[in-house]
Every structure is written in structure tokens, then in C-alpha cells.
Amino acid sequence: MKGFLKRVSFLTHPLDRFVVGLIAVLWLVLGLLLIWGDRTRPQVRDFSWAEESVGAEDIAFTLTFNRPMNWDSVSQQIQISPALPGKTSWSGRRLAYTLTRPAPYGQSFQLTLDGAKAAAGGAVVPFNAQFKSRDLAFAYLGVNGDEAGRIVLYNLTQDKKTVVTPANLSVHHFKAYPKGDRLLFTATDRSAANPSELNSKLYKATTGLADTQLGQVDLVLDNQDYQILKFDLSANGDRIVVQRSARQNASETGLWQIRGSGTPEPIKIDSAGDFLLAPDSETLVAAQGKGLAIIPLEQKAAAEQVLDFLPQYGMVLNFARDGSAATMVKFNTDYTRSLFLVSSQGDPRELLRTTGSILSTTFTAQRDALYCLLTRLITGKDYQEQPFIAKIDLKTGKPSELLTLPLQRNVTLSLAPDGSQLLFDRGTATTAGGSAQPVPANIWSLALTESNASPKVVAVGAEPQWLP
């Protein structure tokens, strides 16, 4: 009885009655929700590319809904303007749209969804969102006036040209970081006593793209004890591999890696030839003796941890973006060279054999073709090689010649990230007799989206490279 009176006394307090009443209302609301369910309309809760700037590496976006959807109706009602062909897939409340080819650079896009249905019925709330692709831009080495020896950035989307590196540095080679916001390059100070390439240092500079300031230069690696010979930059931009030679002992040449902003770490392998970082950014393929060694860089004592050795190849040229295949060169005993397509499982496929040189190859984003820079021997007393650009269809294996270039020693070929065009340079040429014939140091563009397109001059310079 006393306990009952206490409970009655508790309920007679106004605040206590308010709390009990609130709890009862909440339980009632919860019961109604359980009985009637969520009556909010089906709608998009998240679009992964909303207001984003996407590049060639961005191959898919996702739409996340607040409830299970009728996915066939969603797939049919997605509209992208300008059109971006792709395929849909889904899991749970999320739909993924995978592009069949990279979004064309320098464009703005609008996605709309209207008229789609939920799995339990009900029309989706109309949805609209915008995104854009990166500006189409390339960098090159200037050759004239104030641009000479400096990296120049040409933004084709904005039709704007800017000089990235300062006037006191003479640049030799450069590579772009994954988002095009920075460049890694070797350069010498013009005021140095011996400003040759062997006395270069390694720097990085911001390009002004992706919300960076233009021309902020930082020293990455000096040349006090070692000469910098070659370098490569990983696909994720977090690792640099450098080949250096000791100044006190030229025979002491080796590879070093720099992770992030750390200090150089030696890679203890016997390699004095070419090397290339794989797309996973953690594996190095390097010429070692009469073959190629595949070396993991994340493991300790990488020198003793060679994953594989490929004795039949003498050079690796390039990788597909997803790491599914690589192009490698075999030097045959009959003095010819063979270009092989090698899968990630090691399966080889010979694409061509030539008496000339195989200078470079580039995979298309869809991995259905290769653009190649090759040479052919010119018969005569003097040894001459005629460079030309070819395309190899990887489905049929059939090569086709696109363009013959002047007789010149150094050529750079670069494929736009969206596959729209090729860049190449034409420098000093030589005649069949070996005499020099000056040719303007022009950079040419060849449109690949137009049939029977002719190359046109887009800049004056050398070593053009598209930004990712």
C-alpha cells in the first residue's frame, strides 16, 4: 500500500505527468511509423560527383537513395547532358554509373533524374546536379625568348598560356602529378659555374590548377653528393624513384626512392638501365642484367624481395592505367626488336617486330588500342631512322600508320587524358645525307575524334605533355 501511494504521489507532480505524457506520445508516434512505414517520398540522398571536377581516372559515380529503388526505371531515367555513355549497376540503395570512356575535358555537365520509381512504388523526387571535367591543358619546355628553358602551361579550355618555372632555372625534364596541380622537374641554376644537365637538382612547382598558386617552387633533392640521372613519379604522386651517380665514384650508380616528403632511401638492386613505376605506385620494374626485375617497394629489404624476373625483355615502356597489362620490348638475336603486350598474369602477345626502334607506347583509357612512336630504317650509306606515329588495335592486333615525322633524333608523343588528340614535337631535323636542316621547334596536335584530320601547330616548344 505504501509503495502504491508513493507511485500515486509521484504522478501527482506536474513535471512528472508531463514526462510520462511525452513518453506516451513518443511511443504512439513510433507505433504509427511501424504500422504505416516511412511516408517520405523516394529521393536521392547523395551524388558522388556533385559540383566536382573529374578527370580521366574518375570512371564511375554513385547515386544513393533513401530507400530501395526500381533500378530498371532509375537506369532508364538518368539523363546526362552532354551525353556520357555508360553502364549501370546497383547494390542495396546505391546505384553506380560506370563510363565507357573518360568524360571529355573542358566541359560542364548536368545530371537529371525524373520519373524513376521506388521498389515499393512511388515516384522519385526530381533530382538535378552539376559537375564538370578538368580543363584540357598541357605543359612543355619553352625554346624562345623569356620562355626558353622554362616550363610553360597552355590551358586550351581557357586559351591561356602561363610560365610555371622561374627565369633563373633551366629545366631539362618534367613529369606531372596526378591532378595536374604540380610538376616534378630537373633543372640547373643558370648562374651556376657549370649549368649542364649532370648538375641538375630535382624540384616541384605548382601549376595554378586545382586551387593551387602558380609557380611555387620547392627543392626536392639536391646534387651535392650525387648526380641525378633519371627519375619517375608514381601514379598516386606519393613516391619518386631517382637514379643517381656518386660524384666521388661514377661507377656507384643506383636507384633511390623518396616517399612523401621523406629523405632518399636506397633501393639495393643492381640496375643501371631504364626503370618504371607500376600503376599500383608500390612496384618498380627495372632493367637488371639481361632482363627486367619486378621489385616491391613497400617491403623491407626490397633488394632481396624480387617478385619476378623477366629475362626475355630488355625494356618496359608503359602500363595500362589499371595495371592489367604492360608494353615491353624484346631485343632479338637477329637485331630486330619486338613489341610485346604482357598481361598482369605474365601472358605475352607479340604485336610487331621491326628493324627500327620502338620509342614509346600509350594505352587508350579503354585499353583497346596503343598509340606508338616508332622508327623505320632508311636504306643507304648513312644510318638513318624515320620516326612515325602508329596505332595498334589491340582487339585485332592490326597496326596502322597515322603520320610520318621529319628525320629527327628526339620526339615526344603524348595522348590527351580524354583520348581526344595527340601532341608531338618537331625539332631540328636531318636530311638523308646527315646534314642539319633547321625545322621550327613547334608542337603539333592531331585530333583523333575527326576522320582524316590534319595536324596543326598549337605552340612553339618541346617535350609536350598533357596534364592528367
N, C-alpha and C positions, 0 to 999 in steps of 0.2 A: 504493500500500500504506500509506504513512504517513497519507494522508487517511482511508482506511478505518479505521485504528487509532484515529485521533482521534475518528471518529464512534462507534466502539465504546466508547472511553473516556468519551465524553460520556454514553452511555446507561447506563454502569455507576454513575453518580452517583444516589443515591436520589431527590433532588429532581427531577432530570431525568426519571427514569422516571415520577414522579407527574404531572408536567406533560404528558408525552406521553400517559399513560393518560387524563387528564382530557379532553384534546383529542379522543381517540378516542371517549370516551363521548358528548361533545357532538355529534360528527359522527353517531354512531349515533342519538341522540335526534332530531336534525334529519332524518335519513333516514326514521325511522319517522313523523315528522309529515308529511313529504312523501308518504309512501305511504298513511298512514291518514287524514290530514287532521285538522282541529280537532274533537276529540270533545266539547268543552264544549257544553252544551245551549243552544239559541237563547234569548236573553233580551233584555230592554230595558236598554240602557245609559244612556239619558238621557231624561228627560221635562222639557220646557222650562218647564212651569208648576208643577213640584213645589214645594209649600209657598209658592207665590207668591200675591200679592193682585192680581187682574186687574181691569181697567176696560173701558169701552166701546171703547177704542182697541185692546184686545187681541182680535183677531178669529180667531187661529189658534194652536194648539200643535203641537209636533212630538214624535214618539217615534222614537228612534234605537236600532237593534238591532245585535247583534254579527255578524249575517250576513244575506244576502238572505232575504226572507220571502215566504210565500204571502199576498200582500196582500189577496186577497179574504177569506181566513179571518181576517186581522187586523181588517179593516173590520167583519166580522160579529160579532166577539167583543169589540170595545171597548164597555164599559159605563160610563156616567157617571150618577151619582146625586147630586142630582136631575138629570133628563134635560136635556141641552143639544143640541138638533138641530144637525146639521152635515153636511159632506161631506168625504170623504177623498180624498187624492191622495198619490203617493209618487214618490220618486226615489232610486236606489241603495239604501241601507239605512235610509232615513228616510221616515217617514210623517207627513203633515201633516193635521190635522183643522181645518177652517175652519167657524166657527159661522155659522149662517144669521141669527142675531140676537144682540145682546150678552147676556152672562150676566146674569141678574137680580142686582141688587145686594143686599148684606146676607145672602149665603148661603154655606155651605160645601159643597164638592163632593168626591166620591170617584170616582177612575177605577180601573177594574179591567180586566185583560186575562188571560183564561184560556181555554185550548183552541185558540189560534191555532197555525198550523203554519209551519215554515220552508220555503223553496223546495225544499230537498233532502230534506225530511221531518224529522220530529221535532217534538214539541210544545214550545211556548214555556214557559219558567219562569213560573208565575203571577206577575202584577205588580199591585201596589196603590200608589196615591199619592193625596195630598190637595192641594187648593188651595181658595182662596176668592175671592169677589168683594169689591170695596171696600164699605165701609159706605155706605148711602144717606143723603146729608146735603145740606143746603142752607144758604146764608148769606143774611142780609137786614139791612136797616137798622132798628134799634130805634126806637120812637117814644114809649115810655112810661118814666117813672122813670129808673133808673140806665142803662137800655138806650138812651135817647134819643140819636140821633146816632152810635151805635156799631154796629159790625158784630157780629151775633150768629150763631153757628153752631149749627144744630139737627141733631144726628145722630139720624135716625129709627130706624136699626137698633138703637142703644143707648138710644133715648128720652132723650137727654141734650142739654141746651142750655148753651152756654158763650158768654161775651162775649169777642171776639177783640181788639178795639182798646181802648186806654186811655181813661180818662174825660176827659183833657184835650184829646182830638182829636174834632172834629165831622166825620164822614165825609159826603162828598157822593155819590161814585160808586165802584164797585169791580168788579174782574174777578178770576176765579180762575185760578191757574196750572194746568198740565196734570194734575198728580196731586192737586190739591186741598190740597196741603201749605202753600201760601202764597196770599195775596191781595194784589193791587195796587190801591191806592186813593188818591183825592184827599181831603184833609182840611185843615181850618184849626184852629189852636190857639184854644180857647175864651177864653183870656185875652188874645188879640190885640186891638189897638185897633179893627180893622175885620175881624171874622171872617167876611166874606162869601165866597161860593164863588170869586170872582175873585182872592182872596188865598190860595187853597189851595196846598198842596205835594203832591208825589207820594211815597207811602210804600209799603212792602210789610210784611206781617206774617205770621208763621207761624200755622197753624191748630191745631197739635197732632196732625194726621193724618200718616200715612206716616212715623212715627218722628220727628216734629219737636216742639219745645217749643211750648207755646201762648203766643201774644201777644208774640213777639219782634219788635219794630218797628224798621225801618231806613228812613232817608231816602233816596229815590232821586233826587229832583230838587227843588231849592228854587224860590222865586219872587222872588228878589232883583231880577233884571233883566227877567223875563218873567212874564206871567200865563199860567197853564195853563188851556187851554180844553177840550180833549178829549184822550183817549188810547186806544190799543188795544194789546193784548198778543198776541204771536204764538202760534201753536198749540203750538210747542215750548217756549215760555216764555223764549227767549233774546233776544228783541227787543221793544222798546217803541217805538211811534211816538206822538209827542206834538204836538199843535197848540198853539202859544204865540203870544202877542202881546207885543211890546216895550212896557215901561212908559213909555218916553220918547216912543214913537211908535206909537199904537194901530193905525195903518194897516200897520205892519210885522208882519204875521201870517204864520206859516209852519209847516212841518212839520219835526220833528227826529226822529232815531232814536237809540236807546240800545241798543248791543249788549253783552250780558252785563253786566258791572259797569263798562263804559266810560263815557266822557263823551258828552254830546249832540253829534250831528253833524247839520248842516243838510241837509235834502233840498230841493234848489233847484228847486222847481216852483211854478207859480202855482196855489195851491189854498187856498181859504178855506172849503170846504164839508166834507161828510162824507167819510170815508175808512175803509178796512177792510183788514186784512192777510189775504192769502190763506192757505190751509192749508199751503202749502209753506214758510211763515214767511220767505220771501225776496222776495215780490212784494207790492206795495201797489196797491190800486185806490182812486183818489181823484177826487172831483169837480173838474173843471178846465174852466172856461168853461161851454159848453153840452154837456157830455158827461162821460165817465169815462176817465181815463188809467190805463193799466196800466204800472207802473213797477218795474223790478228794483232791489232794494236792495243786492245784493251787488256789483254792478259799480261801478267808479269813475265819477264824473261821471254819476250816475243821472239827473240832470235832462235830459241830452242823450240818454238811452238809453231813451226811452219805447217799450215793446214794442208797444203798440197803443193806439188811441183809439176809443172807442165813442160817437159823437155822439148816438145815438138814445136813450140812457139818462141819467137825471139822478141816480140813486142806486143803490148796491149795498147789499142788505140782509143777505145771508148766503151762505155756501158750504156745499156738501156736504162731509162730513169728508174725503173722498178727493180733493177738488178737481175732481171730474168735472163739476160744474155749480154755478151761482150763481143767486140770485134778484135781479132788478134791476127798477127802477121807471122807466116812461116817462111823462113828463108830456105829455099830448096837447093839441093845439090847441083842442079843444072843451071844455077844462077838466076832462076826466076823467083818471084815472090807470090805467095798465095794469101788471099784474104779469107779468113775463116770466121764464121758465126758460131760462137761457142755458148751453149746454154748454161744455166747455173748448175745443172747436173753434170756438166762436162761433155755433153754430146756435141761433136763438131760437124760443121757443114761448110764445105769449100764453096765460096761464092765466085771467086775469079782467080786467075793466075796471069801474071804479067811479067814482061821483061823490064818494065819501068818501075816506078816507085809508088807505094801506097802511103800517102802523106797524112790523111785524116779521114775519119768517118763520123757521121752524126745520125743517130736514130731519130725517126719521127716519133711524136708523142704516142701514136697508136702502135708503134713498133712494127709497122707493116712495110717500111722502106728504110733504106740508108741513102744519105747523100754523101758522096765520096769525092775527095780531092786526089786525083791520080795523075801519073805522068806516063807518057809512052816514049820509047827511044826513037830518035830521028836518025835514019841511016846516013852515013857519011864519015868523013875522016875524023871530025871532031865529035866528042861525046856530048850529045845534047838531049835534054828531056823536055818534051812538050807537055805542060800541065793542062788538065781539063777537068771539068766537073761532070760527074755521072750520078745517076740514080739507080739503085738496085731494088727491084720489087722483091721483098722477102717471101712473098707467097709463091711466086713463080721462079724466083732466082734469076730473073732476066734483067741484065743491066741495059741502061740507055744513056747515051751521051747527051748532056744538056748544053754544054758550052766549052769551046776551046779557048784557052788563055794565051797571052803572049809568052814568049820564051823568057822566063824569069825564075830566079832562084827561090825567092820566098813568097809564098802565097798564104793568106789566111782565109778560111771558109767558115762562115757562121750561119746557123739556121735559126730563124726567129722562133721564140718560145711557143708562139701560136701556130707555127708552121706556114706562115703567110708568105715569107720571102727569104732569099739567101743574100748574104753580104759577102763580098770578096774584094780584095785589093789588087791593084796593078801597079807595080813599081818599075824600077829600071829593068828593061828587057835587053836581051842579047840577040843578035842575028845568028843565023845558022853557021856563019863563019866565025862566031865567037866575039865579034866586036860589039861594043856597047851601043845601044840605041836608046836615048832617053825617052821615057814614057812618063807622062804626068802621074804623080802618086795619088791616084784617085781611088775612092771607094765606090763600088758599084752595087746596085741592088737588082735582083732578079725576082720578079713576082711569080709565085708558084700557084696562085689562085686563078691566074689567067692563062688561057691557052695561047701558045705561040708568042708569049711576052718577050720583049727585048730588054736587055739590061740597061740601066740608066745610072748616071753618076749622081750620088747623093751627098758626097763630101770629099774633101781633099785631105788625105791622111793615110795611115797604115794600120795593120792589125785590128780590124774592126771586130767587135764582139757585142752581140746582143745582150742586153741585160735580162735576167730571168723574169 
